[in-house]
């Protein structure tokens, strides 16, 4: 009787383990995505590809993959300096919409090329880093991602305008240094929690918009920005911001002197080349100034022109 009880106990235990194993498997669609991702990024030549390609049910143990506690869905793709390269060159990454529960994407220091798939549908995303690659095309628009706190696309070859960056209440870091981004900086009101804004080494034009009250660092040098600087928030760290070189309008501001660690803050700025920003549509007030300037003397005309730059 005792042996019968023990046999039944072990049979029940094995059944429970089998059921737990079956429940722990991620969907086949997610496994298919991971295998496609592996192939598109030269997986066989990664520095670390431990586990990749093992039987179904093992995916949450593959290097770089994070899953939820129950191991039923993929929540993270986290690779930094892992010799990833597009295979063949220019092959786009598979659309990670197949992984709807992603909270973290980290693909740093890679040789990946081509466009980055959209991220707008990844509603749980908190961390996004594709820095140090060779990505091209537009930046993926993160607008509406309520939980995103870090967005980094540093040192790539992204082109085109900045996304609108709307409805992003949790975003703290926006790092876009060293791309080929153009156009103006959009309003920053959609990112009230922003503490670090890094846009240097791009081709941005226009003025710097009003800054979030909690901003700690503003780094926008080596663009083609013009006009007056906005008010400096009290939260800016001493010496943590860089405004020039740009074509910003010089002004006396001890707050910006302190924030940049340079007095005056505009020492490295230069005058705007003739015509820079001339394509902007004038306001009614600017039209009035232009008409008045037609009748102004040479000195008055020059003053008005400087006010319009």
FITOR-299919 format. One record per residue (C-alpha): residue in one letter; x, y, z negated. Coordinates in steps of 0.05 Angstrom, whole numbers, padded with zeros to 5 digits, always signed. Last residue first. Layout:
N
AXYZ ...
! end
This chain:
309
X+00335+01746+00734 X+00275+01794+00733 X+00304+01840+00680 X+00369+01846+00719 X+00331+01866+00782 X+00294+01920+00743 X+00359+01950+00719 X+00389+01949+00789 X+00328+01985+00817 X+00333+02038+00763 X+00405+02052+00782 X+00390+02055+00856 X+00330+02100+00847 X+00262+02068+00841 X+00207+02072+00894 X+00212+02000+00916 X+00223+01980+00843 X+00151+01996+00828 X+00127+01944+00876 X+00173+01891+00846 X+00152+01908+00775 X+00080+01900+00795 X+00094+01833+00827 X+00129+01811+00763 X+00069+01830+00722 X+00023+01791+00768 X+00068+01730+00759 X+00119+01711+00811 X+00120+01641+00841 X+00188+01610+00831 X+00229+01603+00895 X+00278+01656+00872 X+00306+01610+00819 X+00377+01623+00841 X+00374+01677+00895 X+00440+01710+00879 X+00484+01666+00834 X+00465+01670+00760 X+00515+01705+00716 X+00561+01660+00676 X+00557+01626+00608 X+00619+01605+00569 X+00615+01663+00518 X+00540+01656+00511 X+00540+01634+00438 X+00578+01696+00419 X+00609+01672+00376 X+00613+01596+00382 X+00592+01542+00332 X+00533+01527+00377 X+00480+01529+00321 X+00516+01585+00284 X+00521+01630+00345 X+00450+01610+00363 X+00424+01636+00296 X+00469+01698+00301 X+00433+01718+00364 X+00454+01777+00408 X+00433+01763+00479 X+00465+01738+00543 X+00417+01714+00597 X+00430+01641+00613 X+00468+01621+00676 X+00495+01556+00649 X+00562+01536+00618 X+00537+01539+00564 X+00482+01519+00515 X+00516+01468+00469 X+00485+01450+00402 X+00513+01415+00340 X+00556+01471+00313 X+00513+01480+00251 X+00452+01435+00255 X+00387+01465+00283 X+00330+01459+00232 X+00318+01535+00229 X+00292+01532+00300 X+00329+01577+00349 X+00281+01623+00387 X+00283+01611+00462 X+00343+01628+00505 X+00334+01681+00558 X+00335+01666+00633 X+00372+01615+00674 X+00391+01541+00674 X+00437+01515+00727 X+00463+01454+00690 X+00530+01442+00656 X+00506+01453+00585 X+00439+01429+00558 X+00455+01401+00488 X+00402+01419+00436 X+00413+01388+00367 X+00370+01389+00303 X+00300+01401+00330 X+00248+01402+00274 X+00209+01464+00299 X+00203+01437+00370 X+00236+01484+00421 X+00202+01535+00467 X+00223+01522+00539 X+00293+01530+00567 X+00288+01568+00633 X+00293+01548+00705 X+00341+01499+00736 X+00365+01428+00721 X+00422+01398+00761 X+00449+01349+00710 X+00510+01348+00664 X+00475+01363+00599 X+00404+01341+00581 X+00410+01321+00508 X+00351+01335+00463 X+00359+01310+00391 X+00307+01320+00335 X+00241+01311+00371 X+00182+01298+00324 X+00134+01345+00361 X+00146+01312+00429 X+00086+01333+00471 X+00101+01406+00458 X+00167+01401+00496 X+00143+01439+00558 X+00177+01413+00621 X+00251+01427+00636 X+00255+01450+00708 X+00276+01416+00772 X+00334+01369+00782 X+00362+01305+00752 X+00428+01280+00779 X+00451+01241+00718 X+00502+01254+00663 X+00463+01266+00600 X+00391+01241+00592 X+00383+01230+00517 X+00315+01242+00485 X+00317+01225+00411 X+00260+01233+00361 X+00198+01208+00398 X+00141+01191+00350 X+00086+01237+00375 X+00095+01222+00449 X+00033+01251+00482 X+00068+01285+00541 X+00139+01276+00566 X+00123+01309+00633 X+00175+01267+00670 X+00239+01303+00690 X+00247+01318+00763 X+00284+01278+00816 X+00346+01235+00810 X+00374+01181+00765 X+00447+01165+00778 X+00467+01136+00710 X+00506+01164+00652 X+00453+01169+00596 X+00384+01139+00601 X+00365+01140+00528 X+00294+01143+00499 X+00289+01131+00424 X+00226+01137+00379 X+00172+01105+00423 X+00111+01088+00381 X+00056+01128+00417 X+00079+01115+00488 X+00034+01165+00524 X+00088+01193+00569 X+00147+01146+00577 X+00157+01160+00652 X+00211+01117+00683 X+00265+01164+00708 X+00264+01171+00783 X+00310+01136+00832 X+00378+01106+00815 X+00408+01061+00762 X+00483+01052+00759 X+00491+01035+00686 X+00517+01069+00623 X+00451+01081+00589 X+00388+01039+00599 X+00362+01047+00528 X+00289+01044+00507 X+00267+01035+00434 X+00196+01036+00404 X+00155+01001+00458 X+00087+00977+00433 X+00046+01006+00491 X+00089+00977+00546 X+00045+01002+00603 X+00084+01066+00614 X+00149+01029+00622 X+00156+01030+00698 X+00211+00988+00729 X+00281+01019+00735 X+00305+01034+00805 X+00367+01006+00838 X+00432+00985+00805 X+00456+00944+00746 X+00531+00948+00732 X+00519+00948+00657 X+00539+00989+00596 X+00472+00987+00559 X+00410+00947+00574 X+00369+00955+00510 X+00294+00947+00515 X+00256+00942+00449 X+00183+00936+00428 X+00162+00890+00484 X+00092+00862+00475 X+00070+00867+00549 X+00127+00823+00575 X+00102+00810+00646 X+00099+00887+00652 X+00174+00878+00654 X+00175+00887+00729 X+00234+00847+00754 X+00297+00888+00758 X+00312+00915+00826 X+00364+00882+00871 X+00411+00937+00895 X+00473+00894+00893 X+00456+00820+00903 X+00452+00804+00847 X+00449+00866+00803 X+00504+00863+00751 X+00505+00848+00677 X+00574+00841+00646 X+00546+00836+00574 X+00564+00906+00548 X+00498+00915+00511 X+00439+00867+00517 X+00374+00870+00478 X+00309+00848+00512 X+00259+00848+00455 X+00187+00830+00438 X+00177+00763+00473 X+00114+00726+00453 X+00093+00664+00413 X+00153+00658+00368 X+00109+00662+00306 X+00151+00718+00277 X+00151+00757+00343 X+00206+00744+00393 X+00276+00772+00407 X+00318+00753+00467 X+00390+00775+00475 X+00419+00704+00473 X+00365+00651+00481 X+00335+00627+00416 X+00265+00655+00431 X+00267+00617+00497 X+00272+00548+00466 X+00200+00525+00475 X+00209+00507+00548 X+00276+00471+00560 X+00343+00509+00562 X+00355+00556+00620 X+00390+00609+00578 X+00414+00581+00512 X+00478+00621+00507 X+00487+00671+00563 X+00544+00711+00534 X+00596+00746+00577 X+00546+00743+00634 X+00569+00707+00696 X+00513+00656+00702 X+00463+00712+00689 X+00478+00753+00751 X+00425+00806+00734 X+00371+00784+00783 X+00377+00710+00765 X+00371+00722+00690 X+00312+00769+00700 X+00277+00717+00743 X+00289+00665+00688 X+00262+00713+00636 X+00200+00728+00678 X+00184+00655+00688 X+00190+00644+00613 X+00141+00702+00603 X+00091+00673+00653 X+00097+00605+00619 X+00071+00636+00555 X+00117+00633+00494 X+00120+00567+00456 X+00111+00569+00381 X+00041+00538+00382 X+00068+00474+00414 X+00124+00470+00363 X+00074+00479+00306 X+00031+00424+00334 X+00090+00377+00340 X+00113+00393+00270 X+00043+00379+00243 X+00039+00313+00280 X+00107+00293+00254 X+00084+00308+00183 X+00020+00268+00193 X+00059+00208+00219 X+00107+00215+00161 X+00051+00214+00110 X+00016+00156+00144 X+00079+00115+00141 X+00089+00133+00068 X+00018+00113+00050 X+00024+00047+00086 X+00090+00033+00051 X+00057+00045-00016 X+00000+00000+00000 
! end
